[in-house]
Amino acid sequence: MNINICLVGGGNLTHAIAGFLGAKNNVKINILTRKPELWSKEILVTSDSTKLVSHINLITNDTNRAVTDTDIVLLCLPGFAIKETLEKIKPFIGSSTKVGSVVSSTGFFFEALDILPKDISLFGFQRVPFIARTIEYGKSAKILGDKKELKIAIERDNNKEDLRSTIEYLFEKPTILLENHFAVSLSNSNPLLHTSRLYTMFNNDKVLYDKNPLFYADWTDEASEVLIQMDKEFFLILDKCNVKQGIVPILEYYESYDKHSLTNKLRSIKAFKSILSPMIETQGKYKIDWNSRYFTEDFPFGLKYIYDLAHKYDIPVPTIDKVYLWGVKMIAKNKNKA
């Protein structure tokens, strides 16, 4: 079978997925990006064990050309861009086109179910298939970490197994179909993982810091404790939304049993070791980068949906409340500050 795919976005995951999928002889890749002039038609993707060079069929900022006649449209976008992009691609989507998001925990299903026609199939990943970093923009990327299996949700599709098997073929990993979109829309990955760490690092009155700590390699027991408490509250919400499979508690996922072992585990993950915290150097000191996606995505387009559902169903979530309300208050206060 020949598969025509449009990737929307220009970030790390677009680079990695374009290179990985484009290496298949029967896959044709279009990229819809705001900066087509910065892209090469050849994308190099490497990992510790792989080197792939892929040809890209079309790189454009023209939505009509990119989307029309594609089998799959896959959004590789931050949360704030999802609603606008769905409205933008809507006129050009054929009835047989499948529309998905590589990140589902930032509102994809909530927006797509409302915006797109009811005959359009929707799918979303629970966790991204790769941890990847762009090496040279528009030309190369490196896959730093891989998943053993993928978990996805599919809505509005009469043959979910066909789409599940297509995703499994494309990404070359066992792919598990979950029962409903809440199992991927609500995540205890970035919306809890990032926000717990940010809260414990920056919930103080400091403006300038002496160093920029490594986000994971310098992880603390305090952050682990907040994460564990948020996770416990999160599972109360899952129970209310009838999510019975697909999401495991943080301690189980990271093969840990308390805050100390969780801290050690997060510090030891090879793919995470070099990741710095969202800070900007200024005259030998560091200040918080409030425009980082850690703030602009994980609070208003990640934790927000968890917070909103908890309050919709009157579920007590004191730790989630504390972290979320701190985050949105600080983001509003510091919005667009350099």
Phi, psi and chi 1 to 4 in degrees:
 res  aa     phi    psi   chi1   chi2   chi3   chi4
   1 MET       -  143.7   60.2  177.7  174.3      -
   2 ASN   -98.6  137.1  -66.1  -43.8      -      -
   3 ILE  -126.7  121.8  -53.1  174.3      -      -
   4 ASN  -100.8  122.4  -61.1  -32.4      -      -
   5 ILE  -124.0  133.6  -60.0  173.6      -      -
   6 CYS  -107.8  119.4  173.8      -      -      -
   7 LEU   -95.8  130.0  -59.2  177.7      -      -
   8 VAL  -110.1  120.2 -175.2      -      -      -
   9 GLY   129.1  171.9      -      -      -      -
  10 GLY  -136.8   20.8      -      -      -      -
  11 GLY   -91.5 -164.0      -      -      -      -
  12 ASN   -56.5  -45.7  -63.6  -39.8      -      -
  13 LEU   -69.9  -35.1  -75.4  167.4      -      -
  14 THR   -59.4  -45.9  -58.3      -      -      -
  15 HIS   -59.0  -50.5  -75.0   73.4      -      -
  16 ALA   -66.8  -44.2      -      -      -      -
  17 ILE   -69.6  -39.7  -67.2  171.8      -      -
  18 ALA   -59.4  -44.5      -      -      -      -
  19 GLY   -69.4  -39.1      -      -      -      -
  20 PHE   -71.5  -50.1 -172.5   83.5      -      -
  21 LEU   -74.4  -35.1  -59.1 -171.8      -      -
  22 GLY   -66.7  -15.6      -      -      -      -
  23 ALA   -73.9  -12.1      -      -      -      -
  24 LYS   -81.6  134.7  -62.3  179.4 -176.8  -64.2
  25 ASN   -62.4  -28.7  -67.7  -30.4      -      -
  26 ASN   -99.6   12.3   62.2  -25.2      -      -
  27 VAL  -114.5  127.9  173.6      -      -      -
  28 LYS  -112.4  127.4 -174.0  166.7   67.9  176.1
  29 ILE  -109.9  126.2  -61.8  -69.3      -      -
  30 ASN  -106.6  144.9  -66.5  -12.0      -      -
  31 ILE  -121.3  122.9  -64.7  177.7      -      -
  32 LEU  -100.5  112.1  177.2   60.0      -      -
  33 THR  -142.7  153.6  172.6      -      -      -
  34 ARG   -72.6  -17.1  -67.6  175.1  -59.3  166.5
  35 LYS  -125.5   60.2  -56.7  173.5 -177.8  178.0
  36 PRO   -62.8  -26.8   23.3  -34.2      -      -
  37 GLU   -67.4  -16.1   70.2  -80.0    0.9      -
  38 LEU   -92.6   -1.3  -60.0 -178.7      -      -
  39 TRP  -101.0  147.2  -76.1   76.3      -      -
  40 SER   -98.1  155.1  166.2      -      -      -
  41 LYS   -75.0  -12.7  -81.8  -66.1 -169.3   81.5
  42 GLU  -113.4  126.7  -56.9  -67.6  -32.3      -
  43 ILE  -116.3  127.7  -58.7  -66.8      -      -
  44 LEU  -101.4  126.7  169.4   65.7      -      -
  45 VAL  -124.8  128.8  174.9      -      -      -
  46 THR  -125.5  158.7   58.4      -      -      -
  47 SER  -144.3 -173.0   68.8      -      -      -
  48 ASP   -63.2  -22.2  -70.8  -17.6      -      -
  49 SER  -126.8   -0.8   58.9      -      -      -
  50 THR  -136.2  146.8  -51.8      -      -      -
  51 LYS  -139.6  116.9  180.0  178.5 -179.9  179.9
  52 LEU  -124.9  136.5  -59.6  170.5      -      -
  53 VAL  -119.6  122.1  178.7      -      -      -
  54 SER  -123.1  143.8  -60.0      -      -      -
  55 HIS   -93.0  132.2  175.2   76.7      -      -
  56 ILE   -98.7  129.2  -53.6  -57.0      -      -
  57 ASN   -67.7  -47.3  175.3   64.1      -      -
  58 LEU  -148.2  133.2  175.6   67.3      -      -
  59 ILE  -126.1  118.0  -55.7  162.8      -      -
  60 THR  -155.3  162.2 -177.4      -      -      -
  61 ASN  -106.8   10.1   57.0    9.0      -      -
  62 ASP   -91.7  107.3 -174.9  -34.8      -      -
  63 THR   -61.2  -41.1  -53.7      -      -      -
  64 ASN   -58.4  -50.7 -173.6   -0.5      -      -
  65 ARG   -64.9  -38.5  -68.5 -178.9   64.8 -152.0
  66 ALA   -72.1  -39.4      -      -      -      -
  67 VAL   -95.1  -37.6  172.0      -      -      -
  68 THR   -57.4  133.9  -58.8      -      -      -
  69 ASP    69.2   17.8  -63.5  -33.0      -      -
  70 THR   -90.9  152.8   53.6      -      -      -
  71 ASP   -85.1  -34.2  -59.0  -57.8      -      -
  72 ILE  -136.0  133.3  -66.2  172.8      -      -
  73 VAL  -113.6  120.1  175.5      -      -      -
  74 LEU  -117.6  115.2 -177.9   59.4      -      -
  75 LEU   -80.4  126.8  -51.4 -173.2      -      -
  76 CYS  -119.9   70.2  -55.1      -      -      -
  77 LEU  -132.4  154.3  -65.1  168.8      -      -
  78 PRO   -70.8  160.5   25.0  -33.8      -      -
  79 GLY   -56.3  -39.1      -      -      -      -
  80 PHE   -66.6  -18.1   66.3   80.6      -      -
  81 ALA   -96.1   -6.1      -      -      -      -
  82 ILE   -69.4  -50.5  -74.0  179.9      -      -
  83 LYS   -59.7  -49.1 -178.5  178.2 -179.1  179.8
  84 GLU   -59.5  -41.4  175.6 -172.7   -4.1      -
  85 THR   -69.4  -41.2  -59.6      -      -      -
  86 LEU   -60.1  -41.5  -71.4  171.6      -      -
  87 GLU   -66.3  -33.5  -69.0  172.3  -20.6      -
  88 LYS   -71.3  -40.0 -173.7  176.6  178.3 -178.4
  89 ILE   -85.8  -16.6   67.6  175.0      -      -
  90 LYS   -49.9  -45.0  178.6 -179.7  176.8  179.4
  91 PRO   -67.3  -16.0  -18.7   31.5      -      -
  92 PHE  -109.6    2.6  -51.8  108.1      -      -
  93 ILE   -86.3  126.6  -61.4  171.0      -      -
  94 GLY   -79.4  161.8      -      -      -      -
  95 SER   -65.5  -21.1   59.4      -      -      -
  96 SER   -94.9   -2.9   62.9      -      -      -
  97 THR   -75.7  136.6  -59.1      -      -      -
  98 LYS   -97.6  131.1  -40.5  -67.4 -174.1 -178.2
  99 VAL  -114.7  127.0  178.9      -      -      -
 100 GLY  -138.4  173.8      -      -      -      -
 101 SER  -133.9  136.0  178.5      -      -      -
 102 VAL   -74.3  -20.4   73.3      -      -      -
 103 VAL  -122.8  120.2  177.1      -      -      -
 104 SER  -104.2  -10.7  -58.7      -      -      -
 105 SER   -87.0    8.7   61.2      -      -      -
 106 THR  -115.3   23.8   54.7      -      -      -
 107 GLY   104.8    6.4      -      -      -      -
 108 PHE   -54.7  -55.2  167.8   72.3      -      -
 109 PHE   -66.3  -39.4  -83.7  103.0      -      -
 110 PHE   -58.6  -40.0  -63.7  109.5      -      -
 111 GLU   -80.1  -44.9  -61.6  -66.0   -9.1      -
 112 ALA   -65.8  -38.4      -      -      -      -
 113 LEU   -63.3  -26.3  -72.8  165.8      -      -
 114 ASP   -89.2  -36.9 -178.3   53.8      -      -
 115 ILE   -90.4  -44.5  -67.0  169.9      -      -
 116 LEU   -84.5  152.2  -62.5 -175.8      -      -
 117 PRO   -57.1  153.5  -23.9   33.8      -      -
 118 LYS   -70.4  -12.0  -71.3 -179.0  170.1   52.5
 119 ASP   -93.9    4.5   62.0  -19.5      -      -
 120 ILE   -92.6  124.4  -61.3  -61.5      -      -
 121 SER   -71.6  138.8  -61.9      -      -      -
 122 LEU  -122.3  143.3  -53.9  174.3      -      -
 123 PHE  -147.2  155.3   70.4   95.6      -      -
 124 GLY  -154.1  147.6      -      -      -      -
 125 PHE   -85.6  143.9  -68.0   76.5      -      -
 126 GLN   -73.4  -45.6 -174.3 -174.9   72.3      -
 127 ARG  -132.1  151.1  -66.5  175.4 -175.6  -99.2
 128 VAL   -62.0  145.7  -64.1      -      -      -
 129 PRO   -69.2  -24.3   21.9  -31.2      -      -
 130 PHE  -136.3  152.6  -46.7  116.7      -      -
 131 ILE   -98.3  117.4  -62.3  168.9      -      -
 132 ALA  -136.5  155.9      -      -      -      -
 133 ARG  -135.7  136.7  -70.1  -69.9  178.0  -90.5
 134 THR   -70.0  132.4  -59.1      -      -      -
 135 ILE   -92.3  -54.1  -57.6  -58.1      -      -
 136 GLU  -131.1  120.2 -175.0  174.8    1.2      -
 137 TYR   -55.3  130.3 -170.8   87.6      -      -
 138 GLY    78.0    0.2      -      -      -      -
 139 LYS  -131.5  -36.3  -63.9  179.4 -179.2  178.9
 140 SER  -154.9  154.8   60.8      -      -      -
 141 ALA  -149.7  162.0      -      -      -      -
 142 LYS  -125.5  134.1 -177.4  167.9 -175.9  178.0
 143 ILE   -86.9  115.4  -65.1  173.7      -      -
 144 LEU   -91.7  -27.3  -57.0  174.9      -      -
 145 GLY  -151.8  149.0      -      -      -      -
 146 ASP  -126.4  159.8 -147.0  -14.2      -      -
 147 LYS  -103.9  143.2  -61.7  -71.6 -169.3  -61.5
 148 LYS   -73.6  -30.0  -65.3  178.9 -179.0  177.8
 149 GLU  -150.3  160.9   63.6 -179.3   19.8      -
 150 LEU  -115.6  146.5  -59.6  176.3      -      -
 151 LYS  -122.7  129.8  -65.4  177.3 -179.3  178.4
 152 ILE  -132.7  160.4   63.2  169.2      -      -
 153 ALA  -120.2  146.5      -      -      -      -
 154 ILE  -131.0  134.1  -60.1  172.8      -      -
 155 GLU  -128.8  153.1  -61.4  -75.6   -2.0      -
 156 ARG    59.2   40.9  -65.1  179.9  174.0  173.5
 157 ASP  -133.5  128.7 -165.1  -61.6      -      -
 158 ASN   -81.5  -11.3  -66.5  -34.6      -      -
 159 ASN  -136.5   71.7 -163.4  -22.7      -      -
 160 LYS   -62.3  -31.6  -66.2 -178.2  178.7 -178.5
 161 GLU   -65.1  -37.7  174.2   53.9   27.2      -
 162 ASP   -61.8  -44.2  -88.5    4.2      -      -
 163 LEU   -68.8  -41.0 -179.5   50.9      -      -
 164 ARG   -58.5  -45.3 -174.7 -149.8   63.5   78.9
 165 SER   -68.6  -31.2   63.5      -      -      -
 166 THR   -65.3  -45.3  -62.1      -      -      -
 167 ILE   -61.3  -42.1  -60.2  -60.0      -      -
 168 GLU   -61.1  -42.5 -174.8  169.9   81.7      -
 169 TYR   -64.3  -45.5  164.4   75.1      -      -
 170 LEU   -64.1  -43.5  -71.5  170.7      -      -
 171 PHE   -98.0   -2.6  -73.3   92.7      -      -
 172 GLU    58.1   40.2  -59.9  177.0   10.2      -
 173 LYS  -140.6  146.5  -63.7  176.9 -177.3   67.1
 174 PRO   -53.3  131.1  -23.7   33.1      -      -
 175 THR  -123.0  121.7  -60.7      -      -      -
 176 ILE  -102.9  129.0  -60.7  167.4      -      -
 177 LEU   -88.5  122.3  178.1   60.4      -      -
 178 LEU   -91.0  165.9  -58.0  177.6      -      -
 179 GLU   -72.4  -33.3   58.3 -150.1  -17.2      -
 180 ASN  -157.8  169.2   61.3   53.6      -      -
 181 HIS   -69.3  -19.4   77.6   84.0      -      -
 182 PHE   -61.0  -27.4  -73.6  114.1      -      -
 183 ALA   -69.2  -16.8      -      -      -      -
 184 VAL  -116.2  -26.3  -60.3      -      -      -
 185 SER   -70.4  -32.4  -61.3      -      -      -
 186 LEU  -103.9  117.1  -56.6  176.6      -      -
 187 SER  -128.9  139.2  170.5      -      -      -
 188 ASN   -98.0   20.4   56.1   -7.5      -      -
 189 SER   -85.2 -118.9 -177.6      -      -      -
 190 ASN   -52.0  -42.4  -70.2   -1.3      -      -
 191 PRO   -61.1  -25.8  -26.3   37.0      -      -
 192 LEU  -102.8  -42.3  -57.7 -169.4      -      -
 193 LEU   -60.6  -52.8 -171.8   70.7      -      -
 194 HIS   -68.8  -44.2  -70.7  171.9      -      -
 195 THR   -69.7  -33.8   57.6      -      -      -
 196 SER   -64.2  -41.6   58.3      -      -      -
 197 ARG   -67.3  -44.4  175.1   73.2  163.2  134.1
 198 LEU   -61.3  -43.2  -65.7  169.9      -      -
 199 TYR   -60.1  -45.6  176.3   79.9      -      -
 200 THR   -75.0  -22.9   53.6      -      -      -
 201 MET   -80.1  -41.0  -85.0 -161.1  -65.0      -
 202 PHE  -117.5    7.4  -60.1  134.7      -      -
 203 ASN   -82.0   69.0 -179.3   29.8      -      -
 204 ASN  -154.5 -176.1   53.5   55.7      -      -
 205 ASP   -99.3    9.8  -64.2  -35.5      -      -
 206 LYS   -73.3  144.5  -68.0  179.9   68.5  172.1
 207 VAL  -107.5  -41.3  175.0      -      -      -
 208 LEU  -118.1  142.0  -65.5  176.3      -      -
 209 TYR  -121.7  151.1  -64.3   75.5      -      -
 210 ASP   -73.4  -27.4  -68.0  -28.4      -      -
 211 LYS  -148.3  164.2   68.2  173.4 -174.4  175.8
 212 ASN  -101.7  106.6 -176.7   -7.1      -      -
 213 PRO   -71.3  153.2   24.8  -32.2      -      -
 214 LEU   -68.4  133.2  -68.1  161.9      -      -
 215 PHE   -63.9  -42.9 -165.1   79.5      -      -
 216 TYR  -103.2  -43.2  -65.8   99.8      -      -
 217 ALA   -65.2  -21.0      -      -      -      -
 218 ASP  -107.6   20.0  -68.6  -31.5      -      -
 219 TRP   -54.0  148.4 -167.5  -83.9      -      -
 220 THR  -117.7  160.7   66.0      -      -      -
 221 ASP   -63.8  -32.7  -79.8   -7.4      -      -
 222 GLU   -61.5  -44.2 -177.2 -173.1    7.6      -
 223 ALA   -64.0  -39.7      -      -      -      -
 224 SER   -62.1  -41.9  -69.4      -      -      -
 225 GLU   -63.1  -44.4  178.5   63.4   27.1      -
 226 VAL   -64.1  -43.2  172.0      -      -      -
 227 LEU   -60.4  -44.7  175.9   56.0      -      -
 228 ILE   -63.0  -41.5  -69.8  166.9      -      -
 229 GLN   -67.5  -41.8  -68.6  -55.6  -45.0      -
 230 MET   -62.4  -38.9  -69.1  175.6   75.1      -
 231 ASP   -64.9  -40.1 -169.2   53.4      -      -
 232 LYS   -61.2  -43.3  -70.7  177.9  178.9  176.9
 233 GLU   -67.0  -37.5  -63.1  169.3    3.7      -
 234 PHE   -58.1  -40.0  173.5   76.1      -      -
 235 PHE   -71.2  -22.1  -90.7   82.2      -      -
 236 LEU   -65.7  -36.6  -61.8  175.9      -      -
 237 ILE   -70.5  -43.0  -57.5  168.0      -      -
 238 LEU   -58.6  -40.8  -67.1 -173.7      -      -
 239 ASP   -62.0  -41.1 -174.4   59.6      -      -
 240 LYS   -66.6  -33.3 -173.3   68.7  176.3 -179.7
 241 CYS   -88.7    7.4  -66.3      -      -      -
 242 ASN    61.5   38.2 -161.0   34.2      -      -
 243 VAL   -92.9  109.0  177.0      -      -      -
 244 LYS  -107.6   -9.6  -54.9  -62.0 -176.0 -175.0
 245 GLN  -143.6  164.5   64.3  161.3  148.3      -
 246 GLY    93.9  -22.2      -      -      -      -
 247 ILE  -124.7  128.4  -56.4  177.1      -      -
 248 VAL  -114.0  154.3  -60.9      -      -      -
 249 PRO   -57.4  150.9  -25.2   34.6      -      -
 250 ILE   -52.8  -45.4  -77.8  -70.7      -      -
 251 LEU   -61.9  -41.3  -72.1  174.6      -      -
 252 GLU   -67.7  -43.2 -178.9  179.6  -19.5      -
 253 TYR   -59.8  -40.6 -176.8   81.7      -      -
 254 TYR   -97.3   17.9  -73.7  111.0      -      -
 255 GLU    51.7   48.7  -58.6  171.2  -37.3      -
 256 SER  -126.4  169.0  -56.0      -      -      -
 257 TYR  -131.9  -10.4   53.4   87.7      -      -
 258 ASP  -159.4 -177.2   63.2    6.2      -      -
 259 LYS   -64.9  -34.5   65.2 -178.8 -180.0 -177.9
 260 HIS   -66.7  -45.8  -54.1  -64.3      -      -
 261 SER   -69.2  -32.7   56.5      -      -      -
 262 LEU   -65.9  -42.7  178.2   58.3      -      -
 263 THR   -58.8  -47.3  -62.8      -      -      -
 264 ASN   -62.2  -38.7  -69.2  -24.5      -      -
 265 LYS   -65.3  -48.1  177.8   66.7  174.8 -176.8
 266 LEU   -65.2  -34.4  -71.0  168.2      -      -
 267 ARG   -68.1  -24.3  -74.0 -179.5  171.7 -176.5
 268 SER   -95.9   -9.4   69.4      -      -      -
 269 ILE   -69.1  119.2  -62.4  172.1      -      -
 270 LYS   -58.1  -45.1 -177.9  179.1  178.8 -178.1
 271 ALA   -66.0  -19.7      -      -      -      -
 272 PHE   -94.8  -15.2  -69.1  176.3      -      -
 273 LYS   -57.3  -36.4  -81.9 -171.3  175.2  -67.9
 274 SER   -92.1    1.2   63.1      -      -      -
 275 ILE   -77.3  122.4  -61.7  174.4      -      -
 276 LEU   -87.3  167.6  -72.0  163.8      -      -
 277 SER   -79.7  160.4  -60.4      -      -      -
 278 PRO   -75.9   86.0   28.1  -35.1      -      -
 279 MET  -138.7  159.5  -55.1 -171.8   81.7      -
 280 ILE  -122.3  134.3  -58.8  169.6      -      -
 281 GLU   -78.2  137.0 -174.5  173.8    4.7      -
 282 THR  -147.5  110.4  174.0      -      -      -
 283 GLN    53.1   47.7  -62.4  179.9  -15.6      -
 284 GLY    80.8   -2.1      -      -      -      -
 285 LYS  -117.7  178.4  -63.4  -77.4 -171.9  176.4
 286 TYR  -130.2  139.2  -65.6   87.1      -      -
 287 LYS  -124.4  159.8   62.4 -179.1 -179.7  178.8
 288 ILE   -69.6  134.9  -58.2  166.6      -      -
 289 ASP   -92.6   90.4 -179.1    7.4      -      -
 290 TRP   -69.3  -12.6  -63.9  103.2      -      -
 291 ASN   -92.3    1.3  -62.9  -44.5      -      -
 292 SER   -66.1  151.2  160.6      -      -      -
 293 ARG   -62.4  -22.1   67.5  178.4  179.3   84.0
 294 TYR   -59.0  -32.3  -76.1   74.8      -      -
 295 PHE   -96.2  -47.8  -69.4  102.5      -      -
 296 THR   -71.2  -17.3   61.3      -      -      -
 297 GLU  -112.1  -49.7 -178.2  158.8  -18.6      -
 298 ASP   -73.6  -23.3  -68.0  -40.1      -      -
 299 PHE   -89.3  -60.8  -76.1   96.2      -      -
 300 PRO   -78.7  -15.0   28.2  -34.5      -      -
 301 PHE  -129.1   14.5  -63.1   97.6      -      -
 302 GLY  -131.9  -72.9      -      -      -      -
 303 LEU   -65.2  -26.2 -168.7   55.4      -      -
 304 LYS   -55.3  -46.9  174.4 -174.2 -175.7  -64.1
 305 TYR   -66.5  -33.7  -64.3  103.0      -      -
 306 ILE   -67.8  -47.3  -63.1  169.1      -      -
 307 TYR   -59.7  -46.4  172.4   87.9      -      -
 308 ASP   -62.7  -43.2  -75.0  -11.2      -      -
 309 LEU   -66.0  -39.8  -80.6  171.0      -      -
 310 ALA   -58.4  -43.0      -      -      -      -
 311 HIS   -77.8  -28.7  -72.7  -91.2      -      -
 312 LYS   -60.6  -39.8  176.3 -178.5  178.0 -179.6
 313 TYR  -101.2   11.2  -66.4  120.6      -      -
 314 ASP    55.5   43.3  -65.4  -39.2      -      -
 315 ILE   -94.3  124.6  -60.5  168.2      -      -
 316 PRO   -69.6  121.1   23.4  -31.3      -      -
 317 VAL  -135.8   68.6  -71.5      -      -      -
 318 PRO   -61.6  -36.4   19.4  -32.3      -      -
 319 THR   -74.2  -42.5  -49.4      -      -      -
 320 ILE   -60.7  -43.7  -71.9  173.4      -      -
 321 ASP   -55.5  -49.9  -76.0   -8.8      -      -
 322 LYS   -59.1  -47.6  176.0  175.9   65.3  177.1
 323 VAL   -71.4  -45.7  172.3      -      -      -
 324 TYR   -63.4  -48.5  173.9   73.3      -      -
 325 LEU   -65.9  -35.4  -67.0  173.7      -      -
 326 TRP   -61.1  -47.2  168.1   81.1      -      -
 327 GLY   -62.0  -49.8      -      -      -      -
 328 VAL   -67.7  -33.3  -65.7      -      -      -
 329 LYS   -64.7  -45.8  174.9 -176.0  175.4 -178.1
 330 MET   -70.1  -36.0  -64.1  -54.4  -65.6      -
 331 ILE   -64.6  -45.9  -68.2  165.4      -      -
 332 ALA   -62.0  -39.8      -      -      -      -
 333 LYS   -67.2  -34.7  180.0  179.9  177.3 -179.2
 334 ASN  -111.3   11.9  -65.0  -78.5      -      -
 335 LYS   -53.5  131.3 -172.9  176.9 -179.6 -179.5
 336 ASN    66.7    9.1  -62.8  -35.2      -      -
 337 LYS   -73.8  136.5  -74.3 -173.5  178.7  179.8
 338 ALA   -72.3      -      -      -      -      -
